[in-house]
């Protein structure tokens, strides 16, 4: 494995973090088909790919630097490197980043910033104890 540093001219997505998996797609002459075929990613997740190229897994993100807009990762020696025109994307590990809240305590504040009275019909959440 070799280290790779991806440098971006724009700010990084604020949700990218160490442990996410980074992928790329070569965009030269690439058109996304309307009926998107599906390939299986390294973690078993399904990832779409287009008719003229595959989404290629770079690896798990080792470092993120928001100040310099860089992401570092290890990339297998046999993997073709992305070009400066490649489309870079990332995915989260759904075993770690669950959609529901976890813990014993939550606090919610709801504020009406309007000048008229409003009525709240329902509030719902999915809360899971983080340990028992």
Secondary structure by P-SEA (a helix, b strand, c coil): cbbbbbbbcccccccccccbbbbbbbcccbbbbcbbbbbbccccbbbbbcccccccccccccccccccbbbbbbbcccbbbbcccbbbbbccccccccccccccbbbbbbbbcccbbbbbcbbbbbbbcccc
